[in-house]
Amino acid sequence: MPAPDPSDAPDLPGGGRPQHLQPLTNELLATVLDGRGYTYYTDSDGDLVGRWDDNVIYFFRLGTAGELLQIRTIAASRFSIDDVPGLYAFCNSWNLDRFWPKAFVHVNDDGSARVCGEVVTDLERGVTVAQLDQLVGCGISTGCQMSEAVAELRP
């Protein structure tokens, strides 16, 4: 789905041009990711996913109509179950000092632990391509910043 052409819209007072709100779709997400030149794929559940600096980032559409965008980063660094209290302390500190992404600890079935971050936005009323581009850019960049900070926790 190509991005809408804002030049087709009438001028607003002050000379600006509106962008039309569109429902959040995987096609719209793909348009934004393609526009940034990013490599990604669609997983078996139909979610878009890619790798940035060895971190896995998912783009989930949640909610009854797929109107919630969740950008979830899974940091590349792995830790043992013994490291979980320190990881909780890291996440608490991160969440106190930063708005994006919300950091949390995930313990895998094999006993290893990882830090994840997520940005969630309600787009029930729709989103412009420019707004979605901004959300995707912030979700990826802040997720990678969190992952870099997590990597510094490794001995």
C-alpha positions in Angstrom: 0.0 0.0 0.0 1.7 3.2 -1.1 1.8 6.2 1.2 -1.0 8.7 0.6 0.0 11.8 -1.3 -0.7 14.8 0.9 -0.5 17.1 -2.1 -3.9 15.8 -3.1 -5.5 17.5 0.0 -6.7 21.1 0.1 -4.7 23.7 1.9 -5.3 24.4 5.6 -5.4 27.9 7.0 -1.8 29.0 7.4 -0.7 27.0 4.3 -0.3 23.5 5.9 -1.6 20.4 4.3 -3.5 17.7 6.3 -2.6 14.0 6.2 -5.5 11.6 6.3 -5.9 9.2 9.3 -5.8 5.6 8.2 -6.5 2.4 10.2 -3.4 0.7 11.5 -2.6 -2.3 9.3 0.4 -4.5 8.6 0.5 -3.0 5.1 0.8 0.5 6.5 3.5 -0.7 8.9 5.3 -2.3 6.0 5.1 0.9 4.0 6.8 2.8 6.8 9.5 0.1 7.4 10.1 0.0 3.6 10.3 3.7 3.5 13.1 3.6 6.0 14.9 0.9 4.1 14.6 -1.6 7.0 14.8 -5.4 6.5 12.0 -7.3 8.2 9.8 -10.4 7.7 6.3 -11.6 8.6 6.4 -14.5 11.2 4.1 -17.5 11.3 1.6 -15.5 13.4 1.4 -12.7 10.8 3.4 -10.2 12.9 6.2 -8.1 11.4 9.6 -8.6 13.0 13.2 -7.5 12.3 16.6 -7.3 13.8 18.4 -4.2 14.9 21.9 -4.5 16.4 21.3 -8.2 17.2 18.1 -7.3 19.0 14.7 -8.7 17.8 11.9 -6.2 17.4 8.3 -7.2 16.9 5.5 -4.9 15.6 2.3 -6.3 17.1 -1.2 -5.1 16.3 -3.3 -5.8 19.4 -6.9 -5.0 20.4 -10.2 -6.1 18.9 -9.6 -4.3 15.7 -5.8 -4.3 15.7 -5.8 -0.7 16.7 -3.1 -0.9 19.3 0.5 -0.8 18.1 3.1 -2.5 20.3 6.7 -2.3 19.4 8.5 -4.9 21.5 12.3 -5.1 21.7 13.9 -8.3 23.0 17.5 -7.4 24.0 20.2 -9.7 22.6 21.9 -10.1 26.0 21.0 -13.3 27.9 21.4 -13.7 31.6 21.0 -16.5 34.2 18.2 -16.9 36.6 20.6 -15.7 39.3 20.8 -12.3 37.6 17.0 -11.6 37.7 17.1 -9.5 40.9 19.7 -7.2 39.3 17.7 -7.1 36.1 14.6 -6.0 38.0 16.6 -3.2 39.6 17.8 -2.2 36.1 14.2 -2.1 34.8 12.9 -0.2 37.8 15.6 2.4 37.3 15.1 2.6 33.6 11.4 3.0 33.9 11.8 5.7 36.5 14.1 7.8 34.3 12.7 7.2 30.8 9.3 7.2 29.2 10.1 4.8 26.3 10.3 1.9 26.2 8.8 0.3 29.3 11.4 -2.3 30.4 10.6 -5.6 31.9 12.3 -9.0 32.6 11.2 -12.2 30.8 12.4 -15.6 32.1 12.5 -18.3 29.5 11.5 -21.9 30.0 15.2 -22.9 30.0 15.9 -20.6 33.0 17.6 -17.9 31.0 16.5 -14.3 31.4 16.3 -11.3 29.0 15.2 -7.8 29.3 12.4 -6.6 26.9 11.1 -3.2 26.2 7.8 -2.1 24.7 6.2 0.9 23.4 2.4 0.8 23.2 0.2 3.3 21.4 -3.6 3.4 20.9 -4.4 4.2 17.3 -8.1 3.6 17.5 -8.9 6.9 15.6 -6.3 6.1 13.0 -2.8 7.3 12.2 -1.0 9.3 9.5 2.0 7.9 7.7 4.1 10.6 9.3 2.8 9.8 12.8 3.4 6.1 12.3 6.9 6.8 10.9 7.7 8.8 14.1 6.3 6.0 16.4 8.3 3.3 14.5 11.5 5.4 14.6 11.1 6.1 18.3 10.2 2.5 19.2 13.3 1.1 17.4 15.8 3.7 18.6 14.7 3.7 22.2 14.5 -0.1 22.2 18.1 -0.3 20.9 19.2 2.3 23.5 17.7 0.1 26.2 19.4 -2.9 24.8 22.8 -1.2 24.8 22.3 -0.3 28.5 21.4 -3.9 29.2 24.5 -5.2 27.4 26.6 -3.1 29.8 25.2 -5.2 32.7 27.1 -8.3 31.4 30.2 -9.1 33.3 
